[in-house]
Amino acid sequence: MIRLIATDIDGTLLDSQGQLPEANALALKEAADWGIEIVIVTGRRFHAARMIAEKLPCEVHLIVSNGALVKSSSGETHLRSLLPIKTARRVIEATGEFRQYQGVIFDRPDERQVIFERIDWEGPFVGPYLRRHRHQVAEVAPLAACLGAEDPVEIMFIGGCEIVRAAQRSLETYERRDEYTLALTEYEERGMSMLDVLQRGVTKGTALAEWAKRRGIAPDEVMAIGDNWNDREMLEFAGVPVVMGNAVAELKSLGWRVTLSNDDCGVAAAIRSHVLNGNGGS
């Protein structure tokens, strides 16, 4: 019996146009109606994730920023694992060559959630992302000056795949590598990547494991659905891991169940095949 469904958003719950297919929403609602807990697990910030959660016709909880925060859809915080200021400063100092692709994310109610040193509003990657959330974005120069007494959620890099991979290699070989965790999300077909620098030990998997424990749900009662590098730990935790048909090749090579693509409502297909049929649903 599955008691909790954990699903990623981008490349998983949403189609390639960033839209929520009705079939996915209805399958989640049917599962929720059978008493199954629905958890959104995403690299998105809370406010960006909540925009999707609000479209679902059922109650959900959200694990956001790749596991750094667990919140209710109303904004109540259940778990918080922030990046220490001293670590954030070191990361910023060590990655100056990537400054134009680098932002600092804070857990704040509205304004100044996302801080960049200088924003190219027309840039191919950072521009479109930030224009959608303009009122939550600010510029601070130098970037390290945004670090006062408040620990950030993460440091984010967003840009082309090669640039972000270079930033990843730099941080993987940094002498203080053991002070943080890296989470990579890559969309090769769009030529875009995001790399998050998080508190040491923070992943989607660790956050999901802690949330399930608090809810009295065992790993083998969890189904997780994902498509990208940052979903791996979550999939490893779940008793029923399901990989999207459009997932990165490495995930599809690990022997886990593979559902349809995000453009073919793979989330709905997975729920109906692996949850509702076995749980007594239609």
C-alpha positions as CSV (number, residue, x, y, z in Angstrom):
1,M,0.0,0.0,0.0
2,I,1.3,3.4,-1.0
3,R,0.6,6.1,1.6
4,L,2.6,9.0,0.2
5,I,3.3,10.2,-3.4
6,A,6.2,12.5,-3.9
7,T,6.5,14.2,-7.3
8,D,8.9,16.6,-8.8
9,I,7.5,19.6,-10.7
10,D,9.5,20.6,-13.8
11,G,10.0,17.9,-16.3
12,T,7.7,15.7,-14.3
13,L,4.4,17.1,-13.1
14,L,4.4,19.8,-15.8
15,D,4.6,19.3,-19.5
16,S,7.4,20.7,-21.6
17,Q,5.4,24.0,-22.0
18,G,5.3,24.4,-18.2
19,Q,1.6,23.6,-18.1
20,L,-0.1,21.2,-15.6
21,P,-2.0,18.5,-17.6
22,E,-5.5,17.9,-16.3
23,A,-4.8,14.1,-16.2
24,N,-2.0,14.6,-13.7
25,A,-4.1,16.9,-11.5
26,L,-7.0,14.4,-11.5
27,A,-4.9,11.4,-10.7
28,L,-3.3,13.2,-7.7
29,K,-6.8,14.2,-6.5
30,E,-8.0,10.6,-6.8
31,A,-5.0,9.4,-4.8
32,A,-5.6,12.1,-2.2
33,D,-9.3,11.1,-2.0
34,W,-8.1,7.6,-1.1
35,G,-6.2,9.0,1.8
36,I,-2.8,9.1,0.2
37,E,-0.6,12.1,1.1
38,I,0.7,14.2,-1.8
39,V,4.0,16.0,-1.5
40,I,5.6,18.3,-4.1
41,V,9.4,17.9,-4.0
42,T,11.2,20.4,-6.1
43,G,14.2,22.6,-6.6
44,R,12.0,25.6,-6.9
45,R,11.7,28.2,-4.3
46,F,8.6,28.0,-2.1
47,H,6.6,30.9,-3.8
48,A,7.4,29.5,-7.3
49,A,6.3,26.0,-6.2
50,R,3.2,27.2,-4.5
51,M,2.0,28.7,-7.8
52,I,1.8,25.1,-9.1
53,A,0.4,23.6,-5.8
54,E,-2.5,26.0,-5.9
55,K,-3.6,24.6,-9.2
56,L,-4.0,21.1,-7.7
57,P,-7.5,20.1,-6.5
58,C,-6.2,18.5,-3.3
59,E,-4.1,19.3,-0.3
60,V,-0.4,19.1,-0.6
61,H,2.8,19.7,1.3
62,L,5.9,21.1,-0.3
63,I,9.6,20.2,-0.1
64,V,11.3,23.1,-1.8
65,S,14.8,24.3,-2.7
66,N,16.0,20.7,-3.1
67,G,15.1,19.8,0.5
68,A,16.2,22.9,2.4
69,L,12.6,23.8,3.4
70,V,9.4,21.8,4.0
71,K,6.2,23.9,4.1
72,S,2.5,23.6,4.0
73,S,0.8,25.2,1.0
74,S,-0.3,28.0,3.3
75,G,3.3,28.8,4.1
76,E,3.7,27.2,7.5
77,T,7.3,26.0,7.9
78,H,7.8,22.4,9.1
79,L,11.5,21.9,8.5
80,R,14.3,24.4,7.7
81,S,17.9,23.6,6.8
82,L,19.7,26.8,5.9
83,L,23.2,27.4,4.5
84,P,25.4,28.9,7.2
85,I,26.5,32.5,6.4
86,K,30.2,31.6,6.8
87,T,29.8,28.9,4.2
88,A,27.9,31.1,1.9
89,R,30.6,33.8,2.1
90,R,33.3,31.2,1.3
91,V,31.4,29.9,-1.7
92,I,30.8,33.4,-3.1
93,E,34.5,34.3,-2.6
94,A,35.6,31.1,-4.3
95,T,33.4,31.5,-7.4
96,G,34.0,35.0,-8.6
97,E,34.4,34.0,-12.2
98,F,30.8,32.8,-12.2
99,R,29.4,35.9,-10.5
100,Q,27.0,36.9,-13.3
101,Y,25.3,33.5,-13.1
102,Q,25.1,33.5,-9.3
103,G,22.3,34.4,-6.9
104,V,21.6,34.1,-3.2
105,I,18.2,32.8,-2.1
106,F,16.5,33.7,1.2
107,D,13.4,32.4,3.0
108,R,11.5,35.6,3.1
109,P,7.8,36.4,2.8
110,D,7.9,38.6,-0.4
111,E,10.5,41.1,-1.4
112,R,14.3,40.5,-1.7
113,Q,14.1,36.7,-1.8
114,V,16.5,36.4,-4.7
115,I,19.7,38.6,-4.8
116,F,22.0,39.0,-7.7
117,E,25.0,41.3,-7.9
118,R,23.9,42.6,-11.4
119,I,21.0,41.3,-13.4
120,D,20.9,41.1,-17.2
121,W,17.1,41.2,-17.6
122,E,17.4,40.3,-21.3
123,G,19.9,37.5,-20.8
124,P,18.8,34.1,-22.2
125,F,18.7,32.2,-18.9
126,V,18.7,34.5,-15.9
127,G,16.5,37.1,-17.6
128,P,13.4,35.0,-18.2
129,Y,13.6,33.3,-14.8
130,L,13.9,36.6,-12.9
131,R,11.4,38.6,-15.0
132,R,8.7,36.1,-13.8
133,H,9.5,37.0,-10.2
134,R,10.7,40.6,-10.6
135,H,9.1,41.9,-7.4
136,Q,11.0,39.3,-5.3
137,V,14.4,40.1,-6.9
138,A,17.0,42.7,-5.9
139,E,20.6,43.7,-6.8
140,V,23.3,44.0,-4.2
141,A,26.9,44.8,-5.1
142,P,29.2,43.2,-4.1
143,L,27.0,40.1,-3.8
144,A,28.5,39.1,-0.4
145,A,27.1,42.3,1.1
146,C,23.6,40.7,1.0
147,L,24.8,38.3,3.8
148,G,24.0,40.0,7.1
149,A,22.7,38.2,10.1
150,E,20.3,35.9,8.1
151,D,21.4,32.5,6.8
152,P,20.4,32.0,3.2
153,V,18.5,29.0,1.9
154,E,21.1,28.4,-0.9
155,I,23.4,29.9,-3.4
156,M,22.1,29.3,-6.9
157,F,23.9,29.2,-10.3
158,I,21.8,29.5,-13.5
159,G,23.0,29.5,-17.0
160,G,24.1,27.4,-20.0
161,C,25.0,23.8,-19.3
162,E,28.7,24.2,-19.9
163,I,29.0,27.2,-17.6
164,V,27.1,25.6,-14.8
165,R,29.0,22.4,-15.1
166,A,32.2,24.4,-14.8
167,A,30.9,26.0,-11.6
168,Q,30.1,22.5,-10.4
169,R,33.6,21.3,-11.0
170,S,35.1,24.3,-9.3
171,L,33.0,23.7,-6.2
172,E,33.6,19.9,-6.2
173,T,37.4,20.6,-6.0
174,Y,37.2,23.5,-3.6
175,E,39.2,22.8,-0.4
176,R,36.1,23.3,1.8
177,R,33.9,20.9,-0.3
178,D,32.7,19.1,2.8
179,E,30.8,22.1,4.1
180,Y,28.0,22.0,1.5
181,T,25.9,19.8,-0.8
182,L,25.5,20.4,-4.5
183,A,22.3,19.7,-6.4
184,L,22.3,19.9,-10.2
185,T,19.3,20.2,-12.5
186,E,20.0,20.0,-16.2
187,Y,17.9,20.5,-19.3
188,E,20.1,19.7,-22.2
189,E,17.4,20.2,-24.8
190,R,17.0,23.8,-23.6
191,G,20.7,24.3,-23.0
192,M,20.0,25.4,-19.4
193,S,21.3,24.2,-16.0
194,M,20.8,25.2,-12.4
195,L,23.2,24.3,-9.6
196,D,22.2,24.8,-5.9
197,V,24.7,25.0,-3.0
198,L,22.9,23.8,0.1
199,Q,23.7,23.1,3.7
200,R,25.8,19.9,4.0
201,G,23.6,16.8,3.8
202,V,20.5,18.5,2.4
203,T,18.9,16.7,-0.5
204,K,15.4,16.0,-1.7
205,G,15.9,12.5,-0.3
206,T,16.9,13.5,3.2
207,A,14.0,15.9,3.5
208,L,11.5,13.4,2.2
209,A,12.9,10.8,4.6
210,E,12.5,13.1,7.5
211,W,9.0,14.2,6.5
212,A,7.9,10.5,6.0
213,K,9.3,9.6,9.4
214,R,7.3,12.4,11.1
215,R,4.2,11.2,9.4
216,G,4.8,7.6,10.4
217,I,5.2,6.5,6.8
218,A,7.8,3.8,5.9
219,P,10.0,4.1,2.8
220,D,8.2,1.1,1.2
221,E,4.9,3.1,1.5
222,V,6.3,5.9,-0.6
223,M,6.3,6.4,-4.4
224,A,8.6,9.1,-5.8
225,I,8.5,10.4,-9.4
226,G,11.3,12.4,-10.9
227,D,13.3,13.2,-14.0
228,N,16.6,14.9,-13.2
229,W,19.9,14.6,-11.3
230,N,18.6,16.3,-8.2
231,D,15.8,13.6,-7.9
232,R,18.2,10.7,-7.4
233,E,18.3,10.7,-3.6
234,M,14.5,11.0,-3.4
235,L,14.1,8.1,-5.8
236,E,16.7,6.0,-3.8
237,F,14.7,6.6,-0.6
238,A,11.3,5.6,-2.0
239,G,10.1,2.0,-2.0
240,V,8.5,2.6,-5.4
241,P,10.8,4.9,-7.5
242,V,9.5,5.9,-10.9
243,V,11.5,7.7,-13.5
244,M,9.9,9.8,-16.2
245,G,10.2,8.8,-19.9
246,N,12.0,12.1,-20.6
247,A,14.4,11.7,-17.7
248,V,18.2,12.1,-17.9
249,A,19.8,8.9,-19.2
250,E,21.5,8.0,-15.9
251,L,18.3,7.8,-14.0
252,K,16.8,5.6,-16.7
253,S,19.8,3.2,-16.5
254,L,19.4,2.3,-12.8
255,G,16.7,-0.3,-13.2
256,W,13.8,1.7,-11.7
257,R,10.3,1.7,-13.2
258,V,10.0,4.1,-16.2
259,T,6.7,5.8,-16.9
260,L,5.6,7.9,-19.9
261,S,7.1,11.3,-20.6
262,N,5.9,14.6,-19.1
263,D,4.2,15.4,-22.4
264,D,2.3,12.1,-22.2
265,C,1.1,12.6,-18.5
266,G,3.6,10.2,-17.1
267,V,2.7,11.2,-13.5
268,A,-0.9,10.2,-14.0
269,A,0.2,6.9,-15.7
270,A,2.5,6.1,-12.8
271,I,-0.2,6.8,-10.2
272,R,-2.8,4.7,-11.9
273,S,-0.4,1.8,-12.6
274,H,1.5,1.6,-9.3
275,V,-0.8,3.2,-6.7
276,L,-4.5,3.3,-7.5
277,N,-4.8,-0.2,-8.9
278,G,-2.9,-1.7,-6.0
279,N,-4.7,0.5,-3.4
280,G,-8.2,-0.3,-4.6
281,G,-8.7,2.8,-6.7
282,S,-10.2,2.8,-10.2
